[in-house]
Amino acid sequence: MTPEEFVSRLAPVRVPEAFARFGVQDALAVVALGLLAGVLLSLVLRALTRPRPRAIHRARAGIAALQKLSPQDRMAGLALLLRELGEDVPAQARDALYDPAAPADPAPLEAAILVAARRRVG
């Protein structure tokens, strides 16, 4: 039996005629699905391509935010910023963190934060 003979013996497709036609409702469904896919794609692309502040900008903003605090709180905040950058607190600033009588000079911590932030890529 050849393929042509086999196809001729098959029963006709029994799909209602309304299903076989492409109408306005079908076109609107396709447009709606396309719009939905476009919205989802734009949300994903927006999340992937949003600008992220560089580490140096975040470090400078953190240092500026700590300017208003008391010297001891400022030293603790600067030490926290430095730890978030993955660095250890310098020895000259370590005493000021644990001894309230020691002079609190934030300059070494600020310098260490800026150096660590410049080394970071992101």
C-alpha positions, 0 to 999 in steps of 0.5 A: 500500500502506497502512502497515497492509498493509505491517506485516501482510506483515512476518515476525514477529520471530525473537528467542528468547523468553528474550531478550524477557522481562525477568527477575531477571538483567536487573533485577540488571544494571540495579541494578548499572549504577545503583550503578556510575554512582552511585559514579562520580558521587560520585567526580566530585562529591567531587573538584569540591566538596572544600574548598580552603584559602584562600591566606591560610591556606596562607601562614600555615601556610607561615610557621609551618612556617619558624619552626624553621629557621635565619635564612638558611634561613627567609629563603630559605623566605619568599622562596620563599613570596612568589614562589609568590604571584607577588610580588617580594622587597622591597628591604630583604629582598633584601640578607639573601638574598644576603649572609650578613653582612647582618642577617636580619629576616623581618618584611618578608617575612612582611608581604609574604607576608600582603599578597600572600595577602590579595590572592589570591582562591583 
